[in-house]
């Protein structure tokens, strides 16, 4: 006789959370297990990159401009215009760039991954693969998660460059900033670990976006409507997790790595 599930307020959400973490642990374990699905990884990498490069570049320009203008206005009020470049670049590098990449990866690529896996699930393709002795997680989920992580890291570099260039342009042109002071303040305040934490955040955010999309795709509701609801839920859940994880990682980084000159 099957054991009955314990029911209490919030039990359903707790079970879903546990299953999500179990899938994440399974994906991590299978990343290093052979055979590796090279062709699937390359196809997914190309697809995710193709649908996210242009939107990411276009979004990063206004993000960099808004941050540069806001920081420039604040430093002018405080009489610290010489620190505009360093403050705005650090904000773009540490915070804006990884979040922009993660939101676009989850919103564009994650929704496509969830819809693809969800449609396979409701057609019982996953059950058929298990009957044949093929692990759906290793065959379909792991390459997609790795592709999300790889594209997120590469796009993070693109967003950093485009965002900094946009912030430099708007600060120098619209706020009459000095190009030399902008660059000098950046070199005075920034340090190499700032780039490392930015790329690390992008890597973690890409993993979260891929795992959540795959989890909701593997557990959709019944019929096409269930798949559509799963796609919406995957995007919302990913957004919530991204901001929480970003808070935790940023807090740990600021405690572990002292500021330059501190």
NUTI-850121 format. One record per residue: residue number from 1; residue in one letter; chain; x, y, z of N, C-alpha, C, O in turn. Coordinates in steps of 0.05 Angstrom, whole numbers, plus 5000, padded with zeros to 4 digits. Example, Ala and Ser with C-alpha at 12.3 -4.5 7.8 and 13.67 -1.06 7.14 Angstrom:
BEGIN
  num  residuo  cadena  n.px  n.py  n.pz  ca.px  ca.py  ca.pz  c.px  c.py  c.pz  o.px  o.py  o.pz
    1        a       A  5264  4886  5156   5246   4910   5156  5264  4934  5156  5285  4934  5169
    2        s       A  5257  4955  5142   5273   4979   5143  5258  5001  5157  5268  5023  5161
This chain:
BEGIN
  num  residuo  cadena  n.px  n.py  n.pz  ca.px  ca.py  ca.pz  c.px  c.py  c.pz  o.px  o.py  o.pz
    1        x       A  5017  4976  5000   5000   5000   5000  5018  5025  5000  5036  5027  5017
    2        x       A  5013  5043  4982   5030   5067   4980  5025  5085  5003  5003  5089  5013
    3        x       A  5047  5097  5013   5045   5115   5035  5032  5141  5027  5036  5151  5005
    4        x       A  5014  5151  5044   5000   5175   5038  5018  5199  5042  5034  5200  5061
    5        x       A  5016  5219  5025   5032   5243   5028  5021  5260  5051  4997  5264  5053
    6        x       A  5039  5270  5067   5031   5287   5089  5022  5314  5078  5035  5326  5061
    7        x       A  4999  5323  5087   4987   5348   5077  4986  5369  5100  4976  5363  5122
    8        x       A  4996  5393  5094   4995   5415   5113  4997  5440  5096  5006  5439  5073
    9        x       A  4990  5463  5107   4992   5488   5091  5020  5493  5080  5040  5493  5095
   10        x       A  5022  5496  5054   5048   5500   5041  5062  5474  5033  5085  5475  5024
   11        x       A  5049  5451  5038   5063   5426   5032  5068  5423  5002  5089  5413  4994
   12        x       A  5049  5432  4985   5052   5429   4957  5076  5446  4947  5092  5436  4931
   13        x       A  5078  5470  4956   5101   5487   4948  5128  5475  4958  5148  5477  4944
   14        x       A  5128  5464  4982   5152   5452   4993  5161  5428  4976  5184  5424  4971
   15        x       A  5141  5411  4968   5148   5388   4951  5159  5397  4924  5178  5386  4914
   16        x       A  5146  5418  4912   5156   5428   4886  5184  5438  4889  5201  5434  4871
   17        x       A  5190  5452  4911   5217   5463   4915  5237  5440  4918  5259  5441  4907
   18        x       A  5229  5419  4933   5247   5396   4936  5253  5382  4910  5275  5374  4904
   19        x       A  5232  5379  4893   5236   5366   4867  5253  5383  4849  5269  5373  4833
   20        x       A  5250  5410  4851   5267   5427   4835  5296  5425  4842  5313  5423  4825
   21        x       A  5302  5424  4868   5329   5421   4877  5340  5393  4870  5363  5390  4864
   22        x       A  5322  5373  4871   5331   5346   4864  5339  5345  4834  5358  5332  4827
   23        x       A  5323  5358  4817   5330   5360   4789  5356  5374  4784  5373  5366  4768
   24        x       A  5360  5396  4799   5385   5411   4797  5409  5394  4804  5429  5395  4791
   25        x       A  5406  5379  4826   5428   5361   4834  5433  5339  4814  5456  5331  4808
   26        x       A  5411  5328  4802   5414   5308   4782  5428  5318  4757  5445  5305  4745
   27        x       A  5420  5343  4749   5433   5355   4725  5463  5359  4730  5479  5354  4713
   28        x       A  5470  5369  4754   5498   5373   4761  5513  5347  4760  5536  5346  4750
   29        x       A  5501  5325  4770   5515   5299   4770  5518  5288  4742  5539  5276  4736
   30        x       A  5498  5293  4724   5499   5281   4697  5516  5298  4678  5522  5289  4656
   31        x       A  5524  5322  4686   5541   5339   4669  5568  5325  4663  5580  5329  4642
   32        x       A  5577  5309  4682   5603   5296   4679  5601  5267  4673  5621  5252  4675
   33        x       A  5577  5258  4665   5573   5230   4658  5573  5226  4628  5560  5242  4614
   34        x       A  5586  5206  4618   5586   5200   4590  5563  5181  4583  5554  5166  4600
   35        x       A  5552  5182  4558   5562   5199   4536  5550  5227  4537  5528  5232  4546
   36        x       A  5566  5246  4528   5557   5274   4528  5544  5280  4501  5555  5273  4480
   37        x       A  5521  5293  4502   5506   5299   4477  5517  5324  4464  5506  5346  4467
   38        x       A  5539  5321  4449   5553   5344   4437  5535  5357  4416  5533  5382  4416
   39        x       A  5522  5341  4398   5506   5353   4377  5482  5369  4389  5477  5391  4380
   40        x       A  5469  5358  4409   5447   5372   4421  5456  5398  4435  5443  5418  4433
   41        x       A  5479  5396  4447   5490   5420   4460  5496  5442  4440  5489  5466  4444
   42        x       A  5509  5435  4418   5515   5455   4397  5490  5467  4385  5489  5491  4381
   43        x       A  5470  5450  4380   5445   5461   4368  5431  5480  4388  5422  5501  4379
   44        x       A  5430  5473  4413   5417   5490   4432  5433  5515  4437  5421  5537  4441
   45        x       A  5459  5513  4438   5476   5537   4441  5471  5556  4419  5468  5580  4423
   46        x       A  5471  5546  4394   5467   5564   4371  5439  5576  4372  5436  5600  4365
   47        x       A  5419  5561  4379   5392   5571   4380  5389  5593  4401  5379  5614  4396
   48        x       A  5400  5588  4425   5397   5607   4447  5413  5633  4440  5403  5655  4445
   49        x       A  5437  5630  4429   5452   5653   4422  5438  5669  4400  5438  5694  4401
   50        x       A  5427  5655  4380   5414   5669   4358  5390  5686  4367  5385  5708  4356
   51        x       A  5375  5676  4387   5351   5691   4395  5356  5711  4417  5337  5726  4424
   52        x       A  5380  5712  4429   5385   5730   4451  5406  5751  4446  5406  5771  4460
   53        x       A  5423  5747  4426   5445   5767   4422  5434  5795  4416  5442  5814  4429
   54        x       A  5417  5797  4396   5407   5823   4388  5391  5837  4410  5396  5860  4417
   55        x       A  5371  5823  4422   5356   5836   4444  5374  5844  4467  5369  5865  4479
   56        x       A  5394  5827  4474   5411   5834   4496  5427  5859  4490  5430  5876  4507
   57        x       A  5438  5861  4466   5454   5885   4459  5436  5910  4459  5445  5931  4468
   58        x       A  5411  5907  4449   5394   5930   4448  5385  5939  4476  5382  5963  4481
   59        x       A  5380  5920  4494   5372   5927   4521  5395  5939  4537  5390  5956  4554
   60        x       A  5419  5929  4532   5442   5939   4548  5448  5968  4543  5459  5981  4561
   61        x       A  5442  5979  4520   5448   6007   4514  5432  6026  4532  5444  6042  4545
   62        x       A  5405  6024  4532   5390   6042   4551  5397  6036  4580  5396  6055  4596
   63        x       A  5403  6011  4587   5410   6006   4615  5435  6021  4623  5436  6034  4644
   64        x       A  5456  6019  4606   5480   6034   4612  5476  6064  4612  5488  6078  4628
   65        x       A  5459  6073  4594   5454   6102   4592  5439  6112  4618  5447  6132  4629
   66        x       A  5419  6097  4626   5403   6105   4650  5421  6105  4675  5420  6124  4691
   67        x       A  5437  6084  4678   5455   6083   4701  5475  6106  4701  5480  6119  4721
   68        x       A  5487  6111  4677   5507   6133   4675  5494  6160  4681  5506  6177  4694
   69        x       A  5470  6165  4670   5457   6190   4674  5449  6194  4703  5452  6216  4715
   70        x       A  5439  6173  4716   5430   6175   4743  5454  6179  4762  5454  6196  4780
   71        x       A  5475  6163  4758   5499   6165   4775  5512  6192  4770  5522  6205  4788
   72        x       A  5513  6201  4744   5525   6227   4738  5511  6249  4751  5523  6268  4762
   73        x       A  5484  6248  4751   5468   6269   4764  5473  6269  4794  5476  6291  4807
   74        x       A  5475  6246  4806   5479   6244   4835  5507  6254  4843  5510  6269  4862
   75        x       A  5527  6247  4828   5555   6256   4834  5558  6286  4830  5574  6298  4844
   76        x       A  5543  6297  4811   5544   6326   4808  5532  6340  4832  5543  6361  4841
   77        x       A  5511  6329  4843   5499   6341   4867  5518  6339  4891  5518  6357  4908
   78        x       A  5533  6318  4892   5552   6314   4915  5579  6326  4910  5596  6326  4927
   79        x       A  5583  6337  4886   5609   6348   4879  5631  6327  4875  5654  6333  4880
   80        x       A  5624  6304  4866   5643   6282   4862  5641  6272  4833  5640  6248  4828
   81        x       A  5642  6291  4814   5640   6283   4786  5662  6265  4777  5659  6249  4758
   82        x       A  5685  6266  4790   5708   6250   4781  5703  6220  4786  5718  6204  4774
   83        x       A  5683  6213  4802   5678   6185   4807  5655  6174  4791  5646  6151  4796
   84        x       A  5645  6189  4772   5621   6181   4757  5627  6155  4741  5611  6137  4741
   85        x       A  5650  6155  4728   5657   6132   4711  5659  6106  4727  5648  6086  4720
   86        x       A  5674  6107  4749   5678   6083   4765  5652  6073  4777  5647  6049  4777
   87        x       A  5635  6091  4788   5610   6083   4800  5591  6070  4780  5579  6049  4785
   88        x       A  5588  6083  4756   5570   6073   4737  5579  6047  4724  5563  6029  4720
   89        x       A  5605  6045  4719   5616   6020   4707  5613  5997  4727  5607  5975  4719
   90        x       A  5619  6002  4753   5616   5980   4772  5587  5971  4775  5582  5947  4778
   91        x       A  5569  5990  4774   5540   5983   4775  5532  5966  4751  5517  5947  4754
   92        x       A  5542  5973  4727   5536   5958   4703  5549  5930  4705  5536  5910  4699
   93        x       A  5574  5930  4713   5590   5905   4712  5580  5885  4733  5576  5861  4727
   94        x       A  5575  5894  4758   5568   5876   4779  5539  5868  4780  5532  5846  4787
   95        x       A  5521  5887  4773   5493   5883   4778  5477  5881  4752  5463  5861  4747
   96        x       A  5478  5902  4735   5461   5904   4712  5467  5882  4692  5448  5869  4682
   97        x       A  5492  5878  4686   5499   5860   4664  5490  5831  4669  5476  5820  4652
   98        x       A  5496  5819  4692   5487   5791   4697  5456  5789  4697  5445  5770  4687
   99        x       A  5443  5810  4709   5414   5808   4710  5401  5811  4683  5381  5798  4677
  100        x       A  5411  5829  4666   5401   5832   4639  5403  5806  4624  5384  5797  4611
  101        x       A  5426  5794  4625   5431   5768   4611  5412  5747  4622  5399  5733  4606
  102        x       A  5409  5745  4648   5392   5724   4660  5363  5728  4653  5349  5708  4647
  103        x       A  5354  5753  4654   5326   5757   4648  5319  5751  4619  5298  5740  4613
  104        x       A  5338  5758  4601   5333   5752   4572  5336  5722  4567  5321  5710  4551
  105        x       A  5355  5709  4580   5358   5680   4576  5333  5665  4586  5323  5647  4572
  106        x       A  5323  5673  4609   5299   5659   4620  5274  5667  4604  5257  5650  4600
  107        x       A  5272  5692  4596   5248   5701   4582  5246  5691  4554  5224  5685  4544
  108        x       A  5269  5690  4540   5269   5682   4512  5276  5653  4509  5260  5637  4498
  109        x       A  5300  5645  4518   5309   5617   4514  5295  5598  4533  5287  5576  4526
  110        x       A  5291  5607  4559   5279   5589   4578  5250  5582  4571  5242  5559  4575
  111        x       A  5235  5602  4561   5208   5596   4553  5207  5576  4530  5189  5559  4529
  112        x       A  5226  5579  4511   5227   5560   4489  5234  5532  4498  5223  5512  4489
  113        x       A  5253  5531  4517   5261   5504   4527  5238  5491  4542  5233  5468  4539
  114        x       A  5224  5507  4559   5201   5496   4574  5179  5487  4555  5167  5466  4559
  115        x       A  5173  5502  4534   5152   5494   4515  5160  5469  4500  5144  5451  4495
  116        x       A  5186  5467  4492   5195   5443   4477  5193  5418  4495  5182  5398  4486
  117        x       A  5204  5420  4519   5204   5396   4536  5176  5390  4545  5168  5367  4548
  118        x       A  5160  5411  4550   5132   5406   4559  5115  5393  4537  5099  5375  4543
  119        x       A  5119  5401  4512   5105   5388   4490  5113  5359  4487  5097  5341  4480
  120        x       A  5139  5353  4491   5148   5325   4490  5136  5309  4513  5130  5286  4510
  121        x       A  5133  5322  4536   5123   5308   4559  5093  5300  4556  5086  5277  4561
  122        x       A  5077  5319  4546   5049   5312   4543  5045  5293  4520  5024  5279  4519
  123        x       A  5064  5290  4501   5062   5270   4480  5074  5243  4489  5076  5224  4473
  124        x       A  5082  5242  4514   5093   5218   4527  5119  5209  4514  5126  5185  4515
  125        x       A  5134  5227  4502   5160   5221   4492  5180  5214  4514  5197  5197  4511
  126        x       A  5177  5228  4537   5195   5223   4559  5192  5195  4570  5211  5181  4576
  127        x       A  5167  5186  4572   5162   5159   4581  5173  5138  4561  5184  5118  4569
  128        x       A  5170  5144  4535   5181   5126   4515  5211  5124  4517  5222  5103  4513
  129        x       A  5225  5147  4522   5254   5146   4525  5262  5129  4549  5282  5115  4547
  130        x       A  5248  5132  4571   5254   5116   4595  5250  5087  4590  5265  5070  4600
  131        x       A  5229  5080  4575   5225   5052   4568  5248  5040  4552  5255  5017  4555
  132        x       A  5259  5057  4534   5282   5049   4518  5308  5049  4533  5329  5043  4521
  133        x       A  5308  5057  4558   5332   5058   4574  5348  5084  4570  5372  5084  4576
  134        x       A  5336  5105  4559   5350   5130   4555  5340  5150  4576  5316  5153  4580
  135        x       A  5359  5163  4588   5352   5183   4609  5344  5209  4596  5361  5222  4582
  136        x       A  5319  5218  4599   5311   5244   4587  5327  5267  4598  5332  5287  4583
  137        x       A  5335  5266  4623   5351   5288   4635  5378  5290  4621  5387  5311  4614
  138        x       A  5392  5267  4618   5418   5267   4606  5416  5274  4576  5434  5287  4565
  139        x       A  5396  5264  4563   5394   5267   4534  5383  5295  4526  5393  5306  4506
  140        x       A  5365  5307  4542   5352   5332   4534  5358  5355  4553  5362  5378  4543
  141        x       A  5357  5350  4579   5359   5372   4598  5388  5382  4601  5393  5406  4600
  142        x       A  5407  5364  4605   5434   5372   4610  5446  5389  4587  5458  5410  4592
  143        x       A  5443  5381  4561   5454   5399   4540  5441  5426  4540  5454  5446  4534
  144        x       A  5415  5428  4546   5402   5454   4546  5411  5472  4569  5415  5496  4566
  145        x       A  5415  5460  4592   5425   5475   4615  5453  5485  4610  5460  5508  4616
  146        x       A  5470  5467  4600   5497   5476   4594  5498  5497  4572  5514  5516  4574
  147        x       A  5480  5496  4553   5479   5516   4532  5470  5543  4544  5481  5564  4537
  148        x       A  5451  5543  4563   5443   5567   4576  5466  5579  4592  5470  5604  4592
  149        x       A  5482  5563  4605   5504   5573   4621  5526  5585  4603  5536  5606  4609
  150        x       A  5532  5571  4581   5553   5580   4563  5545  5607  4550  5561  5625  4548
  151        x       A  5520  5608  4540   5511   5633   4527  5510  5655  4547  5516  5678  4540
  152        x       A  5501  5650  4572   5500   5671   4592  5527  5683  4598  5529  5708  4600
  153        x       A  5547  5666  4600   5574   5677   4605  5584  5694  4582  5596  5715  4587
  154        x       A  5580  5685  4557   5589   5701   4534  5573  5726  4531  5585  5747  4525
  155        x       A  5547  5725  4535   5531   5749   4532  5537  5769  4554  5534  5793  4550
  156        x       A  5545  5759  4577   5552   5778   4599  5575  5796  4591  5575  5820  4597
  157        x       A  5595  5785  4577   5617   5801   4566  5607  5822  4546  5615  5845  4546
  158        x       A  5588  5813  4529   5577   5832   4509  5562  5854  4522  5565  5878  4515
  159        x       A  5545  5848  4542   5530   5869   4556  5548  5888  4571  5543  5912  4571
  160        x       A  5569  5877  4583   5587   5894   4598  5600  5915  4579  5602  5938  4585
  161        x       A  5609  5906  4556   5623   5923   4537  5603  5944  4526  5609  5968  4526
  162        x       A  5580  5935  4517   5560   5953   4505  5549  5972  4526  5546  5996  4520
  163        x       A  5544  5962  4550   5533   5980   4571  5553  6001  4580  5546  6024  4584
  164        x       A  5578  5993  4582   5599   6013   4590  5603  6033  4568  5605  6057  4573
  165        x       A  5603  6024  4543   5606   6043   4521  5582  6062  4519  5586  6086  4514
  166        x       A  5558  6052  4523   5535   6069   4524  5536  6089  4546  5529  6113  4543
  167        x       A  5544  6080  4570   5546   6098   4593  5567  6119  4588  5563  6143  4596
  168        x       A  5589  6112  4576   5611   6131   4570  5601  6152  4551  5606  6176  4555
  169        x       A  5587  6143  4530   5577   6162   4510  5557  6182  4522  5560  6207  4518
  170        x       A  5538  6173  4538   5518   6190   4548  5529  6209  4570  5521  6232  4573
  171        x       A  5549  6198  4585   5561   6216   4606  5578  6238  4593  5576  6261  4602
  172        x       A  5593  6231  4573   5611   6251   4560  5595  6271  4543  5600  6295  4544
  173        x       A  5575  6261  4528   5560   6278   4509  5538  6294  4523  5536  6318  4519
  174        x       A  5522  6281  4540   5498   6294   4551  5504  6308  4578  5490  6327  4585
  175        x       A  5524  6298  4592   5529   6311   4618  5556  6326  4619  5565  6334  4640
  176        x       A  5568  6329  4595   5593   6344   4593  5615  6333  4611  5631  6348  4622
  177        x       A  5615  6306  4613   5637   6294   4628  5663  6294  4613  5664  6298  4589
  178        x       A  5684  6289  4628   5711   6288   4616  5719  6259  4610  5718  6242  4628
  179        x       A  5726  6253  4586   5733   6225   4580  5756  6214  4597  5755  6191  4606
  180        x       A  5776  6230  4602   5798   6221   4619  5790  6215  4647  5799  6195  4659
  181        x       A  5773  6232  4659   5764   6228   4686  5746  6203  4688  5747  6188  4708
  182        x       A  5730  6199  4667   5712   6175   4667  5729  6150  4668  5723  6132  4684
  183        x       A  5749  6148  4651   5766   6124   4650  5784  6122  4675  5789  6100  4685
  184        x       A  5794  6144  4685   5812   6143   4708  5798  6134  4733  5809  6119  4749
  185        x       A  5773  6143  4737   5758   6135   4760  5751  6105  4759  5750  6092  4780
  186        x       A  5747  6095  4735   5741   6066   4732  5766  6050  4741  5763  6031  4756
  187        x       A  5789  6058  4731   5814   6043   4738  5821  6047  4767  5834  6030  4779
  188        x       A  5812  6069  4779   5818   6073   4807  5800  6057  4826  5809  6049  4848
  189        x       A  5775  6052  4818   5756   6038   4836  5752  6009  4829  5747  5993  4847
  190        x       A  5755  6001  4804   5749   5974   4796  5773  5956  4800  5795  5965  4802
  191        x       A  5767  5930  4803   5788   5910   4805  5779  5884  4791  5756  5881  4785
  192        x       A  5798  5867  4787   5793   5843   4771  5771  5825  4783  5755  5814  4768
  193        x       A  5770  5822  4810   5748   5805   4821  5720  5815  4813  5701  5800  4814
  194        x       A  5717  5841  4807   5691   5851   4798  5682  5837  4772  5659  5831  4769
  195        x       A  5701  5833  4754   5695   5818   4730  5689  5789  4735  5672  5777  4723
  196        x       A  5705  5777  4754   5701   5749   4761  5673  5745  4772  5659  5725  4765
  197        x       A  5664  5762  4791   5638   5758   4803  5616  5762  4782  5595  5750  4784
  198        x       A  5620  5780  4763   5600   5785   4742  5597  5759  4726  5574  5751  4720
  199        x       A  5619  5747  4718   5617   5723   4702  5606  5699  4718  5591  5683  4708
  200        x       A  5613  5698  4744   5603   5677   4761  5573  5679  4764  5559  5659  4764
  201        x       A  5563  5704  4768   5534   5708   4770  5520  5699  4744  5500  5686  4745
  202        x       A  5532  5707  4721   5520   5699   4696  5518  5669  4693  5498  5658  4684
  203        x       A  5540  5655  4702   5540   5626   4701  5519  5614  4718  5504  5596  4710
  204        x       A  5516  5623  4743   5496   5613   4761  5468  5620  4751  5450  5603  4753
  205        x       A  5464  5644  4741   5437   5652   4732  5429  5635  4707  5406  5627  4705
  206        x       A  5448  5629  4690   5442   5612   4667  5434  5584  4675  5416  5572  4664
  207        x       A  5448  5574  4696   5441   5547   4706  5413  5547  4718  5397  5529  4713
  208        x       A  5406  5568  4734   5380   5570   4746  5358  5572  4724  5338  5558  4726
  209        x       A  5363  5589  4704   5343   5592   4683  5338  5566  4668  5315  5558  4663
  210        x       A  5360  5551  4662   5357   5526   4648  5343  5505  4664  5326  5490  4654
  211        x       A  5350  5502  4690   5339   5482   4707  5309  5487  4712  5293  5468  4711
  212        x       A  5302  5512  4718   5274   5518   4723  5257  5513  4698  5235  5502  4700
  213        x       A  5267  5521  4675   5252   5517   4650  5248  5487  4645  5227  5478  4637
  214        x       A  5269  5471  4649   5267   5443   4645  5248  5430  4665  5233  5412  4658
  215        x       A  5249  5439  4690   5232   5427   4711  5203  5431  4704  5186  5413  4706
  216        x       A  5196  5456  4697   5168   5461   4691  5160  5447  4665  5137  5439  4662
  217        x       A  5179  5444  4646   5173   5429   4622  5168  5399  4627  5152  5386  4614
  218        x       A  5182  5388  4647   5179   5360   4654  5154  5355  4671  5145  5332  4673
  219        x       A  5142  5377  4682   5118   5374   4699  5097  5393  4691  5088  5410  4707
  220        x       A  5087  5391  4667   5066   5410   4658  5038  5400  4667  5036  5377  4676
  221        x       A  5018  5417  4663   4991   5408   4667  4982  5392  4643  4998  5386  4625
  222        x       A  4957  5385  4643   4947   5368   4621  4940  5385  4596  4928  5406  4599
  223        x       A  4949  5375  4573   4942   5388   4548  4959  5412  4542  4977  5420  4558
  224        x       A  4954  5425  4519   4970   5448   4511  4967  5472  4530  4986  5487  4534
  225        x       A  4944  5475  4543   4941   5496   4563  4960  5492  4586  4970  5512  4597
  226        x       A  4964  5468  4594   4982   5462   4616  5011  5470  4609  5026  5479  4625
  227        x       A  5018  5465  4583   5045   5473   4574  5048  5503  4575  5068  5514  4583
  228        x       A  5027  5518  4565   5028   5547   4566  5030  5558  4594  5046  5576  4599
  229        x       A  5015  5546  4613   5017   5554   4640  5045  5548  4652  5055  5564  4668
  230        x       A  5056  5526  4644   5083   5519   4654  5104  5539  4644  5122  5546  4659
  231        x       A  5101  5548  4620   5120   5568   4609  5119  5593  4625  5139  5605  4633
  232        x       A  5094  5603  4630   5091   5627   4646  5103  5624  4674  5116  5642  4685
  233        x       A  5097  5601  4686   5107   5596   4713  5137  5594  4714  5150  5604  4733
  234        x       A  5149  5583  4693   5178   5580   4693  5192  5608  4692  5212  5612  4706
  235        x       A  5181  5626  4677   5192   5653   4675  5190  5667  4702  5209  5680  4711
  236        x       A  5166  5666  4714   5162   5680   4740  5180  5668  4762  5192  5683  4777
  237        x       A  5181  5641  4764   5197   5629   4784  5227  5636  4780  5241  5641  4799
  238        x       A  5236  5636  4755   5264   5643   4750  5270  5671  4758  5291  5676  4770
  239        x       A  5252  5690  4752   5256   5718   4760  5259  5720  4790  5277  5733  4800
  240        x       A  5241  5707  4805   5243   5708   4834  5269  5696  4845  5281  5708  4863
  241        x       A  5277  5674  4835   5302   5661   4844  5326  5678  4836  5345  5680  4852
  242        x       A  5326  5690  4813   5349   5706   4804  5354  5729  4823  5377  5734  4831
  243        x       A  5333  5744  4830   5337   5767   4848  5345  5758  4876  5361  5772  4888
  244        x       A  5335  5736  4885   5343   5726   4912  5372  5717  4912  5387  5724  4929
  245        x       A  5379  5701  4892   5407   5692   4890  5426  5715  4886  5448  5715  4897
  246        x       A  5418  5735  4870   5435   5758   4866  5440  5773  4892  5463  5782  4897
  247        x       A  5420  5775  4909   5423   5787   4935  5443  5772  4952  5461  5784  4964
  248        x       A  5441  5746  4952   5458   5729   4969  5487  5731  4959  5506  5735  4974
  249        x       A  5491  5727  4933   5518   5727   4921  5531  5754  4925  5555  5756  4932
  250        x       A  5516  5776  4920   5527   5803   4923  5535  5808  4952  5557  5819  4958
  251        x       A  5518  5800  4971   5525   5804   5000  5550  5789  5008  5567  5799  5022
  252        x       A  5553  5763  4998   5577   5748   5005  5602  5761  4992  5623  5762  5005
  253        x       A  5599  5769  4967   5622   5781   4953  5632  5806  4967  5656  5810  4970
  254        x       A  5613  5824  4975   5621   5849   4987  5634  5844  5015  5649  5861  5024
  255        x       A  5627  5822  5028   5640   5815   5053  5667  5802  5050  5685  5806  5066
  256        x       A  5670  5786  5029   5695   5771   5025  5716  5787  5011  5739  5787  5019
  257        x       A  5708  5802  4990   5728   5817   4974  5727  5846  4983  5706  5859  4979
  258        x       A  5748  5856  4994   5748   5885   5003  5748  5903  4979  5760  5896  4958
  259        x       A  5736  5927  4981   5737   5946   4959  5765  5955  4954  5782  5955  4972
  260        x       A  5770  5963  4929   5797   5972   4922  5804  5997  4937  5789  6017  4938
  261        x       A  5828  5996  4949   5837   6019   4965  5826  6018  4994  5833  6035  5010
  262        x       A  5808  5997  5000   5798   5996   5027  5816  5981  5046  5809  5979  5070
